[in-house]
Amino acid sequence: MARLCEGRVAIVTGAARGVGREHALGLARHGAKVIVNDLGAGVDGKGADTSPAQSVVDEIKAMGGEAEVNGDDVSSWDGSKNMVDQAVSTFGKLDVVVNNAGILRDRMLVNMTEEEWDSVIQVHLKGTFAPSRHAAAYWRQVSKDTGEKVNGRIINTSSTSGLYGNVGQTNYGAAKAGIAAFTIIAARELGRIGVTVNAVSPTAYTRMTEDLREYTEEDIKRRAPSWVSPTIVYLSSLEANDITGRVIQAGNGRVAVCEGWRRGAEIEQIDDAEAIGPLIREMISQVRLNSGMDGLELD
C-alpha cells in the first residue's frame, strides 16, 4: 500500500483517545512521525494523565513507526510553542498540525455558567489558535530561509454543532463555528507560504458523544472514529496541496464537503423599518432553510 505521509512530521492534539487516537495511528501507518499530544483530562477538561497518550505512542512504535508523547495544554501559549519546538527538535521539522483536542460542558443557555463558557471556548478556540500560530511562525521562517513554499498543513476540528446548531451547546457550538471561520481566514493568509488550512467535522461515537443519546450497535459501527481519519491522512499529504479553506464532514456513513454562508436573496437598502419587514419576509421565503444536525434542511 502506498504511504501518503512518508517522512512527514505531524502533531495531533487530543490524540490519546477517540478520533485523535485514530488520526495519530492513521498518520503513522502512512509513514508520518507523530507527536501525540494529550493532557489526559476528562471529558470536562479536569485532571491530567499522560499514560493514555503513552499507550498510543507504544502502539505506533510497535508497528514500526516513530512517535513521542507531549502533555502540554493546547490552550497555553507557551505550551503550544513547546509542542511545536518538540516536534522540530525530535524529528527535525514539522509538516502537519491536527488540532483535535476538546472538552464538553453542555448546559442550556439560561443555566450556563461563565466558567462553563470560558473553559470550552479556551480549549477549543484558543487551543486551535495557539498551536496554529506557533506552527505558522515556524513555517514562515522556514520559507524565508529556503525561499520556497513549505507544504505545511493545519487541519482543524469543527462540529455539526457549530455548523448546524445543537441545543444545549451554545459554548461548544460557538467555538466550533469559530474554528470553521478561523480555517477559512487562516487558509487565505497562509497560502502564500505553502500552508493549507482545512477543517474536518467528525461524526463519531466516543466518550464525548456516548451520553448524548441512545445508540444502536449499527449506530456505533457507522460512527467508529476510524471512519474519520482517512480524510485527515489525505489532507495531511502532499496529494492535497491544492485543497484549502474547506470544511469536510466525515463519519456516520458519509464524507461531505460543506458549503459555507452565502448571500442569498437581496434587495436595495432602504431607510424605513416598517417597509423593510415584509421585504425581509419575502426574501426568507426565497432561500433555503438552515440545515439541521443531519445536514439536511429543517422542516
C-alpha positions in Angstrom: 0.0 0.0 0.0 1.3 3.5 -0.9 2.1 5.5 2.2 0.7 9.1 1.7 2.7 10.8 4.5 6.1 9.1 4.3 8.6 11.1 6.2 6.3 13.8 7.2 6.1 15.0 10.8 2.7 15.6 12.5 1.4 16.9 15.7 -2.0 15.6 16.7 -3.6 17.2 19.7 -6.1 15.3 21.9 -4.6 12.1 20.4 -4.9 9.7 23.4 -8.5 8.6 22.7 -11.3 8.7 20.2 -10.8 10.3 16.8 -7.5 11.8 17.9 -6.0 8.4 18.6 -7.2 7.2 15.2 -5.7 10.3 13.5 -2.3 9.6 15.1 -2.4 5.9 14.2 -3.6 6.6 10.7 -0.8 9.1 10.1 1.8 6.7 11.5 0.5 3.9 9.2 1.1 6.2 6.3 4.7 6.9 7.3 4.4 10.0 9.4 6.3 10.6 12.6 3.9 11.8 15.3 3.9 14.0 18.4 1.0 12.5 20.4 -0.3 15.4 22.4 -2.8 14.9 25.2 -3.2 16.5 28.6 -5.1 13.4 29.7 -8.0 15.3 31.2 -11.6 14.1 31.5 -14.3 15.0 29.1 -15.0 18.1 31.2 -11.3 19.1 31.0 -10.4 18.3 34.6 -7.4 16.2 35.6 -4.3 15.2 33.8 -2.7 11.9 32.9 -0.3 11.2 30.0 -0.5 7.4 30.2 -3.2 7.1 27.6 -1.1 9.2 25.2 1.9 6.9 26.0 -0.2 3.9 25.1 -0.8 5.4 21.6 2.9 6.1 21.2 3.6 2.5 22.2 1.1 1.3 19.6 2.9 3.4 16.9 6.3 2.1 17.9 5.0 -1.5 17.9 4.0 -1.1 14.3 7.5 0.2 13.4 6.7 3.9 13.5 8.1 6.8 15.3 6.2 8.9 18.0 6.7 10.8 21.2 4.3 12.0 23.9 3.6 15.6 24.6 1.5 16.6 27.6 1.2 20.3 27.1 -2.1 22.2 27.4 -3.1 23.2 23.9 -4.7 26.4 25.2 -1.4 27.5 26.8 0.6 29.9 24.7 3.9 28.6 26.0 2.7 25.0 26.0 1.7 25.2 22.3 5.1 26.6 21.4 6.8 23.9 23.3 4.8 21.3 21.3 6.0 22.8 18.0 9.6 23.0 19.3 9.4 19.4 20.5 8.4 18.2 17.0 11.3 20.1 15.4 13.9 19.1 17.9 12.8 15.4 18.0 12.2 14.8 14.3 14.0 17.7 12.6 11.0 19.5 11.2 7.2 20.0 11.3 4.8 19.4 8.4 1.3 18.9 9.9 -0.7 20.2 12.8 -4.0 18.4 13.5 -6.0 20.5 16.1 -8.3 17.9 17.7 -8.3 18.4 21.4 -11.6 19.4 23.1 -13.9 19.2 26.1 -17.6 19.4 26.7 -19.5 21.4 29.3 -23.0 21.1 27.9 -25.7 23.3 29.5 -28.8 25.1 28.4 -28.1 28.8 27.9 -30.2 30.1 30.8 -28.2 27.8 33.2 -24.7 28.0 31.7 -22.1 29.5 34.0 -19.3 31.8 33.0 -16.7 29.1 33.8 -18.5 26.6 31.5 -18.5 29.1 28.7 -14.9 30.2 29.2 -13.4 26.7 29.6 -14.9 25.4 26.4 -14.0 28.5 24.3 -10.5 28.3 25.7 -9.8 24.7 24.9 -11.4 24.6 21.5 -10.9 28.0 20.1 -7.7 29.2 21.7 -6.5 25.6 21.6 -6.8 25.8 17.8 -5.3 29.3 17.5 -2.2 28.8 19.7 -0.7 25.7 18.1 -1.6 27.0 14.6 0.0 30.4 15.4 3.3 28.9 16.5 3.4 26.4 13.7 2.7 29.2 11.2 5.6 31.3 12.6 7.9 28.3 12.2 6.8 27.7 8.6 7.1 31.4 7.7 10.7 31.3 8.9 11.5 28.1 7.0 10.0 29.7 3.9 12.1 32.8 4.4 15.3 30.8 5.0 14.8 28.5 1.9 13.0 30.9 -0.4 10.5 28.1 -1.1 6.9 27.2 -0.1 6.8 24.7 2.8 3.9 22.2 2.1 2.6 22.7 5.7 -0.8 21.5 6.8 -3.2 22.7 9.5 -6.2 20.6 10.0 -8.8 21.8 12.5 -11.8 20.1 14.1 -15.2 21.7 13.7 -18.5 20.0 14.5 -22.1 19.7 13.3 -23.0 21.6 16.4 -21.1 24.6 15.1 -22.1 24.2 11.5 -25.8 23.5 12.0 -26.5 24.2 15.7 -27.4 21.8 18.6 -29.5 22.6 21.7 -27.5 22.7 24.9 -24.2 23.6 23.3 -24.0 27.3 22.8 -20.5 27.3 24.2 -19.3 24.3 22.2 -21.1 25.2 19.0 -19.9 28.8 19.1 -16.3 27.6 19.4 -16.7 25.1 16.6 -18.3 27.7 14.3 -15.4 30.0 15.2 -13.0 27.3 14.2 -14.7 27.0 10.8 -14.3 30.7 10.3 -10.7 30.6 11.6 -10.0 27.9 9.0 -11.2 29.9 6.0 -9.3 33.0 7.1 -6.1 31.3 8.0 -6.2 29.5 4.6 -6.2 32.8 2.9 -3.4 34.2 5.0 -1.0 31.2 4.8 -1.4 30.1 1.2 1.4 32.4 0.1 4.0 30.3 2.1 2.6 27.0 1.1 0.4 26.1 4.1 -3.1 24.7 3.5 -5.7 25.0 6.3 -8.8 22.8 6.3 -11.2 21.6 8.9 -13.0 18.2 9.5 -16.3 17.9 11.2 -16.3 14.4 12.6 -19.4 12.3 13.5 -18.1 9.6 15.8 -19.0 7.5 18.8 -16.5 8.5 21.5 -16.5 9.3 25.2 -17.6 12.8 24.3 -20.7 11.7 22.5 -21.7 8.4 24.1 -24.0 10.1 26.6 -25.8 12.4 24.1 -28.4 9.8 23.2 -29.1 6.1 22.9 -27.1 4.3 20.2 -27.7 1.0 18.4 -24.9 -1.4 17.5 -25.3 -0.2 13.9 -25.0 3.4 15.0 -21.8 2.7 16.8 -20.4 0.8 13.9 -21.2 3.6 11.4 -19.8 6.2 13.9 -16.5 4.4 14.6 -13.7 7.0 14.9 -11.7 5.1 12.3 -14.0 6.3 9.6 -12.9 9.9 10.1 -9.2 9.5 9.9 -8.7 8.7 6.2 -9.8 12.3 5.4 -7.3 13.6 7.9 -4.5 11.5 6.4 -5.2 12.6 2.9 -5.4 16.3 3.8 -2.0 15.9 5.5 -0.4 14.5 2.4 1.3 16.2 -0.5 -1.5 14.9 -2.7 -3.8 17.5 -1.1 -1.6 20.5 -2.0 -4.4 22.3 -3.7 -7.2 21.8 -1.1 -7.5 24.6 1.4 -10.1 26.6 3.2 -12.6 23.7 3.2 -14.8 22.1 5.9 -15.4 18.4 5.4 -17.8 16.2 7.3 -16.7 12.6 7.9 -18.3 9.7 9.7 -21.8 8.2 10.1 -21.8 6.7 6.6 -20.7 9.8 4.7 -17.9 12.2 3.7 -19.3 15.6 2.6 -17.8 18.9 1.6 -19.7 21.6 3.4 -20.9 24.9 1.8 -20.4 27.9 4.0 -22.5 31.0 4.4 -23.5 32.5 1.0 -25.5 35.7 0.3 -29.0 34.7 -0.8 -32.0 36.8 -1.9 -31.3 40.5 -1.6 -32.9 44.0 -2.1 -31.6 47.5 -2.4 -31.1 49.1 1.0 -34.0 51.2 2.3 -34.3 53.6 5.3 -37.7 52.5 6.5 -38.0 49.9 9.3 -41.8 49.4 8.7 -41.4 48.9 4.9 -38.4 46.6 5.2 -40.2 44.0 7.3 -42.4 42.5 4.5 -39.4 42.5 2.2 -37.3 40.6 4.6 -40.1 38.0 5.0 -40.3 37.7 1.2 -36.5 37.1 0.9 -36.7 34.5 3.7 -39.3 32.6 1.7 -37.0 32.6 -1.3 -33.9 31.0 0.3 -33.1 27.5 1.6 -33.8 26.7 5.3 -31.0 26.3 7.7 -29.6 22.8 8.0 -30.4 20.6 10.9 -27.8 18.4 12.7 -28.1 15.8 9.9 -27.0 18.4 7.3 -30.5 18.4 5.7 -32.9 21.3 5.7 -35.1 21.7 8.8 -38.8 21.3 8.3 
